[in-house]
Amino acid sequence: MHHRSEHRSNALPPLSALSAPLLSWNDASPHSDAFGDVYFSREDGRAETEHVFLGANQLPERFATWQPTRAFVIGETGFGTGLNMLCAWACFEQHAPANARLHLLSTEKFPLDRDSLTRALSAWPSLARYSQVLCTLWPEAVSGVHRLHLSKRVTLDLHFGDTTERLNLLEGQVDAWFLDGFAPSKNPDMWQPELFEAMAARSRPGATFATFTCAGIVKRGLKAAGFQWKKVPGFGRKREMLAGGIDAPPTDTRRSSTPWFMPPAHYEAKHVVVIGAGMAGSSVAAALAKRGKQVTVIERVTPGAGGSGNRQGALYVKLAVETNHQSRVYLAGLLYSQRWLGQLAAAFPQEPPLWQPCGVLQLALSDKEATRQQRFMANHPLPASVVSAQTDALSSLAGVPVSAAHGLFYPQAGWVQPKRLCEQLLQHPNITLRQVEVSELRQAYKAPQWRVVLTSGETLQADQVVIATASLANQFAQTAELPLQQVRGQVSELTLPEGIKVPTKVVCAGGYVSPPMENVLTFGASFVPNNATTQVVEEEHQRNIDELRQALPAWVTMLEASGAALTPEQLEGRAAVRAASPDKTPYAGPVPHTEAWQRDYAVLRKDASKVPTVNGEHYPGLWISTAHGSRGLASAPLCAEVIASRICDEPLPLEQPLIDHLHPGRRIISALVRAQ
């Protein structure tokens, strides 16, 4: 047993917008004014990348013989223009077997803006097919992890922030390192012992590295961190460079003060059963199917039958005034969902569209709320392309008269057709949908095999199981102790009169109203905790009308003057039950063995500083994604990536403290500590 200590290296830095680099240009070749160095060789940058990083890491040969079911992982220090990563992607496509997958991850403290990135990559017409995808998906310059799906087989995680800091927060392991960045003489702050230690700590046994430099500080730092290195021929006028590897990386000790969050052992999974076909279940199924897993989705009604079944759902977030872990998860989720939905909508065009990035306007209806929004903006120096404070432009933004004096505008948010989205996600050759109910989950004799017992009496065999049944997720013996609250929500629908002005953005206040779809206005939703009924009631229609009248009073007056019957008995609607956790953060991760945790960590009831040196026990191969509440469009897709990445032994799309924040076992520990 040991006393808990604070690990500074993996504390989350402030959430912020990052500065674009100051550049000078020689045609398409950028030069960093701050570091006095070029981004790539003017003679032949691509040939240099292929020699230094691909050749010295032996990537063509390793790709050609890559057999594991997991993705090959490349880590890079300093994304720059992305030239190295695009060359690695092209090399992978040329050499790797058809079923192989590639996971790229790269850090960047000064991300180029999209126009500069496009200009720099125009120097390489042979990479145009790859650079076009990258530039289209290029994320906002916000610190954190940004996951980009470059193709069906290639994922890129951009870790925006200081390189060493980002690698200390990385949850994942690397097979080959591109040790890049401006030269040690120009950028000494990066080439420090802590960088090499962080690389070693995030390496798989046998990981390799390559770098263009032979500087003494680099050789000493690599050796001290456990890497072997040798000098090999350099490129062009550089006579020598370094290449090498690490056989025995150090043990990850970041969870020594929170051993309950230690990830369970990895098990191979060919067939996964996902229970539930709402937003949480269908996004997990799609994430696994894309990675080559065979997935059986079990849904007792139809896809999107519960809280995910409305005509329209808003992709929006409400972030805390002071940055906390929950806000970071939701902001990362918003930015991820926006890219993910954009790719889905482009791949499956339909009318009306699956996803409409019209923007979301959050109105402050009181002075107190306006002050809260102003404090939020003061604490979150985020780019206006993510969120901005609005005063005078509210009516022109909304498209209808707004009487509120203050609001926040999220230009990348919008509305989705959630039921159609769930149906679309399940259209994959690796996914089988079964309309049936599960009665119990039995662990097979051989872990982590599962027997999924259906109410029909039939039993399915599964390597692993994901529970995604919203408020019913704790109805299995293994999850019975998971605290979940049922929250009823009813939306109202009004067929609009012809020729009326309508909102052009999603407008949120107490409730929300979406731009109409097929001339039907959707607004709501009621919020009734501890209520699992689903019949539509006039009382909640009236509550939704009152909310709408409060948010947009002048427009509601116009609406009624034009003949719209805004009375409860004239409205259509739908009610469903959402699931919430006590701390309002979703559960996404492995299912803890509650009795074992209560036994192993019982000492926390007496003294929270005495932490037993025993890792948290989990049900092998059992996962959960639930408690997404009313913001599931912003959380479920990213949580699906968290679970699919864990099952497939890949780097995760969030920093390690945020992965732990989502862990379903967090409430067991907080209950023990509170018992003091």
N, C-alpha and C positions, 0 to 999 in steps of 0.2 A: 504494500500500500504506500502511496506517496501523497504529498500535499500538492494541491493544484497550483500551477504557476502560469503566468500569462506568457503566451508565445507571441512576441512582437512581430516575428517574421511573417506570421500568417494572419495578422489583423488586417481588416479591410481598410484601405486608404479612403479619403473623402471621395464621394461621387462628384465628378466634374466633367466639363467639356475640356477637350485637349486642344492645344494650339497647333495649327497647321505650321509646317516649317517655312522659313523664309528661303525662297529659291531664286536662283538666277538660271537662265536657260541658254543652252547652245543648241538651237533647233529643238529637237525633242529630248535632249539630254539635260536633266536637272542637276544643279549644283547646290549643295546646302551652304547658305551664307553663314549660318551659326557654327557649323563644324568645319567649314573650309574644305569640303571634300565632295567628290562626285558620287552619285548613286550607283552608276554602273560605268564600266569601261567604254570610252567613246569608240575605241577600235572595234571591239566585238564583245559586248557584254554577255550575249547569250553563250558564245563559245567559252567565255571565262567561267560562267555559272556551271556549264556542263562539265568543264574540267575540274574546277575546284570542289563543287558540292555534289554533283551527281557521280562523277567518276571516282573521286577519292572516297566516297561512301559506298562505292560499288553498287549503285542503285540499279542500273540496267540488269545486272546479273541477279541481284536479290529480288527484284520485281519478277523476273522471268521464272524464278523457282519458288515464288511465295505460295505456300500451301495452307497456312493456318486460316481458320474461319474468321478470325478477327481482322480488322484493318491494319495495314502497315502504317506506322505513325512517324511522321517527320516533324521535328521541332526546329524552329528558327528564331534567332535573336536579331530582330530588326527587319520588319517586313519591307520597308522602303517602298519601292514601286511594285513589288510583288513579282519581279522578274524570276527570282529563284523558285518561287512556289509554282509559277505557271510552267516553268521548264520541267519541274518535277512531275507536274500533272501530265504534261505532254509525253514525258519519258515513261510514265506509268501506263498510259494508254497504248503506247507503242510496244511495251515489253510484257506487261502483266497478263496472267490468264483472265478469261472473261468473267470469272466469278470473284476475282480478287477485289478488295476495296482499299482505298487510300484515305488516310486522315492526316490533314496538314494542320499544324498550329504554329502561329507566329506572333511575336510581341511587337508592339510599335508605340513609342511614346509621342511621336509627332506625326500623326497620320496625314497623308496628303489629302487635299480635297478632291472630289470626284473629277473635276475638270483637269487638274494637274496630273492625276493618275492616268486619265485617258490620254492626255498629251504625251506623257512619258512613255506609255506602252505602245503608242503609235510608231515608235522607233522599231518595233518588231512585228512587221506584217505577218510573218510566219506564225505568230502566236495570237493573231487577231481573234480567232474563234474562242480562245480561252480568255483573253483579256476583256472581250465584250461581256462575257458572263460576269466576270469579277466586277467590272465597272457598273453594270446594271444593279448588282446586289450590294454594292459598296455601302457600309453602314455609316451612321452618324458618328462624329468624333466624340463619343462618350466613353469614359473609362469603364472597363469591364470586359466581358467575353461576348463576342458577336459570332454566332454560328451561321455559316453560309453553306447551303447545299449547292455545290458547283455543278454536280451532275448526279446521276443515279448512284454512282460508285465513289464519288469524291466529295469529301466534306472539308471545309476550311474553318477553323476557329481563329478569329483575330482577338488577341488579348491586348487591349489598348491600355497602355500605362508603362511604367518603368519596367524594364525587362526582368531584373532580379526579383522585384516585388511580385510581378505577374507569375513567374515560375514558382515562387514560394507559395502562391495561392492555387496553382494548377492541380486539379484532381485528374491524374492520368500519367501514363508512362510513354516514353519516346524510344523508337528504334534507331533513328538516325538524326544527328544534329547538323544543322547548317549554322555554324558559329560565324555570324556575319555582323555587320554594323560598320560605322565609320572607323577608320584606322585607330589603333590604340593611342597613337600620338595625338590624334585630333579629338578623340572621345574617351579620355581616360576614366571618366566617371563610370562608364559601363564595364570596362575590362577589369573588374575587381575580383578578389578571391570569392566574395559572396555569390557572384554570377556562376562561377565554375562549380561551387558547392550546390547551388540550386539546380544546375544542369545534372549533376551526378545524382542528386536526390530524386529527380524525375526521370531517370533512365531505366530502361529494362536491362536485365543482365545481357551482356553482349552488345549493347548499343554502341554505335560508332559516331564519330564526329569528323568534320573537316572544316578548315578555316584557311583563309588566304594569307594570314600573318604568321610570322615566326618570332614575334616580339618576345623578349625574355619574360615579361610579366604574364604572358599567356601560357608559355611553357611551364613556368613555375606554378601558376594557378591551377592549370589542368592536372599536373602531377599531384599537387597537394590534395586535390579533390578526389583522386583515385583513378584518373584517366591515364592510360598509357598513350604516348604519342611518338611519332617518328616524322622526320623531315622527308618530304616527297617533292618531286619536281613541280615548280609553280607554273603559272600561266604567263605567256608573253614575256615581258621584261622582268617579271618576278621569278628569280631563280628557284626559290624554295617556298614551300608552304607546309602546314602541319595536317596530319591525319592520325586517327587512332581510335581508341574505344575504351569501354569500361566493362569488366567482367562481373564485378560484385558491387553493385550500387549500395549505398547506405540504406538502412531500414528507415521507413517513413515514421518519424516520431511525433508528427504534428498533433496526433490525437491522444498523446500520453495523458493529458489532463481531462479528456472526454472519451475514454476508451469504448463507451457504449456506441459511439458513432463509427467505430472501425468497420469498414465494409466487409460483408460476408465473403467467404471464399468464392472464387469464380467457378461456375459449372458450365459445361458445354450444353447448349440448348438447340435442338433442331426443331422441335414442335412446342409452341407456346399456346396455352389457352388464355384468352382474354375474356373476362366476365363483365359484360356491359358494353353497349354500343352507342353510348352518348358521346359527348365531345372528348371526355377523358379516355374512354375505351377505344374509340375509333382512331384517335390520334396515336395511341400506343400501338395499336394493330398495324397502322400504316407505317410507323417508324420501324417496327420489327420486320414487316414484309419487305420493305425497301432494302433491309440488310440481309435478305436472303432467308429469313426464318419462315417456316410454315406456321401459320397462325389460324386457330379456330376461335371465332368470336361467338360467344353465347349471349343471346339477348332474349329476355322473356317476352318482350312485346315487339317493337320494331326499332331500327336505328333512330336515335334522337327522340325516343318516346317520352323521356322525362324532361328535365330542365333544358335540354339541348334541342327541344322540338318546336320552338317558336318560329313564326314566319321570319322575323328579324331579330337579331341579337346585336348588342353594341360591343365593339372591342374598345374598352376604355379602362383606365386605372384611376384610382384616387390615392395619391401618394401622401405619406406622412410629412408634417411640417419639418420635423427633424429626421434626417436620413436614418432609416433602420433597415434591418435585413429583409423584412417583408416588402418594403418599398423597392429595394434593389431587385428582389425576385420579380416583382410585378413590372418594373420598368424594363428589365431584361426580357421579360415575357412579351410585353407590348411590342418592343422593337423586333423580337424574333417572329412573333405572329404576323406582323405587318409584312415582313419579307416572305415568310412561308405562304401566307394567303395570296400574295401577289404572284408567286410562282404557280400555285394551284389554279388560280383564276386564269392565268395565261395558258396553262396546259389544258384546261377544260373550260373554254369560253362558252357562256350560255346567257340567255336573256330571261328574266333580269339576272344581273351578274351575281356570282357566288359571293363576291367580296367587293365592297364599295369604299375605297379610302377617301371618304368625303371630309374627314376631320371631325373632331368632337369638341364642343364648346361646353365648358363647365362653368355655370353661372354662380356668382355669389349673391344670394337673395337677402343677405343681411350684412350690416357693417362688420359684425363679428366674423362672418365667413370671408368677407373681403380682406380683413386683416390677416386671417389665416392664410389666404392665398398669397398675399404680399410677403408674409414671412416665409412661406414655402419657396417663393421665387428667390428671395434673398439667400436662402440656404442652399439653393440648387442652381448653380451657374451652368445651366444646360443650354444647348443651342436652340434657337428659335424654331429650327426644323423639327425639334422634339416637343417643346412646350414654350409658350410665351404668354405673358400677362397682357390682357386686352381691356381697354376702357371705351374709347370713342368708336371703335370699329365693330362693336358687338352686333349691331343690327345688320350691317352690310355683310358680316361674316355669316350670320345665322340665316339670312335671306328673308327674315320676318322681323317685325318690330320687337326690340328687346328693351325692357325698362331697367333691368339690372345695370349697376354702374361699373361692375368689375367681373372679369371672368378669366379662365385659363383656356388656351386653345392648343389642342394636340393635333397638329396637321396630319400625322401619320395614322391616326385612329380612324374609326368608321363603323360601318355595319356589315353584317354577314347574314346569310341564310343558314342558320346552324343545322337544321334538319337535313337540308340538301348537302351541306358540307359533310356531315356524318356519312350519308349515303355514298358520296363521292369517294371519301377516304377508304371505304371498304371495297371499292371496285379495283381489286388487285389480284392477279393470278395466284399469289401466295396466301390469300385470305379466304377462308370458308366461313360463312355465316350460318349459325344454327339458331332457330327460333324455339327455345326451350328454356327451362329454368334449372338452376343448380340447387341441389338440396344440401350437399356437404362436400367438403374437401378432405381427402384422406391422403396422408403422406404414405407413399409406397414404402415397401421394405428397403428398397435401394434409394437412398437420398441422391439427388433431389427430385426423384420421380414423384408425380402426383397422380392420384385417381380422382377425377372430377365426377361426382355422382349426380346424375340428373334426376329430376322428379319422375321421369318416365321409368326409372329403374336402370337405365343404361349407364354405363361407366366409360368415361373417356380417359385415356392415358395421356399425360403431358409431362414434358421435361420440366417446364416451369409454368407458373400461373400468375396472371396479373388481375387483381380485383379492381374493378372500376365501376362500381354500382352506386355511386353517389351516397345518398343517406342510408342505403341498405348495405353499405360496405362492411359494417360491423356485425352482420348477421351470421357470420361463420364463426366456428369455435375459435379459430386462430386469431380473429380480429375482434372478438366480443368485448375486449376491454378498451377498444379505441374510442375515445370520446368524440361523438358526432352529434350535431344538432340538426334537426329537420326544420327547414325554413320554407314555408309556402310562399309562392309568388304568382300573382295573376297579372297578365298583360291585357290591355284593352285594344280593340281594333275598330276604327271608324272609316266607313267609305266616304270619301270627300266629295263635295259638290264640284262641278266643273269650274275651271278658271280661277280658282283661289290660289293666292300666293302660299307657298309651303316652305317649311324649313329645308335648307340645302345642306345643313350639317346635323349630326346627332347633337341634340341639346340636352344637357344633364343639369339637374338641380337636386330636388328631393328625389325625383324619378328621372326618367329620360323619355325623349320623343325622337323618333327616327325620321329622316326624309321618307315620304311615302313610297311604297312599292306597289306597282300596279293599281295606283289610286287609292290604296288603303293605308291609313295612318296607324302606326303601332306605337303605343305609349304605355307607360307603367313604370316599374312593376311594383305591386304591393309587396310588403315584407312582413310576414307573419311567423315569428319564431315558434318552434314546438308545435307545428301544425302540419299534418301529413295528408290533409284532404285535397282533392283535385277538382271538385265541382266548381264551376264558375258562379260567383255570387255578385249580386248587384251592389252590395255594400262596398266591395273592393273596386268595382268599376267607378263608383262615386269618389272613392279615395284617389284613384288615378286621375279623374277629371279635376278634382281639387288641386292636385299636384301640378297638372298641366296649366290650370288657370293661374296658379301662383307663379309658375316659371315664365309663362308667355301671356300675360293678361291681355295686352292689346291685340295680339293675334287671335286669341280665343274669342274676343268680342267680334272681330272681323269674321271669324268662322261661323259664329252663330247668326250674324247679320246676313250671311250668304245662304242661310237655310240649313246649315248642318245641325242635326239633332243630337246635341251633346248631352244625352241623358242616359242613365244606366241601362234602361230597358231597350234602348236603340243600339247598344254596342254589342259587338261580338267579342270573344275573348278566349283565353286559355289559361289554365292554372296548372302548376307543376311544383314538385318539391325539390328544393335544392339542399345541398349538404354544406354545413359549416363546421369548422373546428373551433375550440374555445378561443384560440388566439387569432382566428381568421386567416391563417396561412394554410395552404393546401398540405395534404400528406402525399409525399411522392418518394418512394424508396422501398427498401426491404421491410418485411413485416417482422417486428421484434417478437421474441418469445417472452410475453409479459411476465409470467411467473418466474422465469429465470432472471429477468432484469430486477424484479422486486426482491428476489433472494440475493443476487450477486451484489446489488448496490444498496442493500438495506442500511448500511452504515451512514448513508447520506442523510437519513432521517435525524441522526444525532449530530453529525458534523459534516457539512457540505464540502469542507476543504479536504477531507480524507477520501481520496479516490482509489478504489481497489484496482489493482493492475490486472483486470480481467476484461477481455473484449466482450462486447455485447453479443448475446446469442440470438440468432434469427432462424426462422423457418427456412430451410435451404430451398432456394428457387421460388419463393413466394413473395410477390410484390404488390404494391397498392398505389393507386392514384385516385384521390377523392378529396372532398372538402373544398371544391373550387368555388363554391358559393355562387354569386351573381357575376363573377368576373372570369369565368372559365375560359373564355376566348383568349384572355391575356395570360392564363397560367397553364391550362391543360396541354397545349402543344409543346411548350418548353419542358414541362414535367414529363411528357412522353419521351422526349429526347434524353432526359436524365435517366429514365428507367431503361430505355432501349440501349443507351450507351453502357450502363452497368451490366446488363445481360450479355452484351456483345464485347465486353472488356475493352472499351474505348475511352479516350479522354472525355471528360464531362463538360457540358456547355455552361457551367456556372463555377464560380470560385468555391473552394472547399468549404469555407464557413457557411455559404449559402446552401450548399448541398446538405450540410448538417442541419441547417435551419428547417429544411423541408422534411427531415427524417421523421417517420411516423412514431418513433420511440421517444421523441422529445418531451411528450406530455407525461410519460412514466417518470422520467427524471425530475421534471419540475414538480410533480406531485410528491415525490419523495423529499425533495428539498423543502417544499412548503410545509411538510409534516413536522418540521422542526418547531 
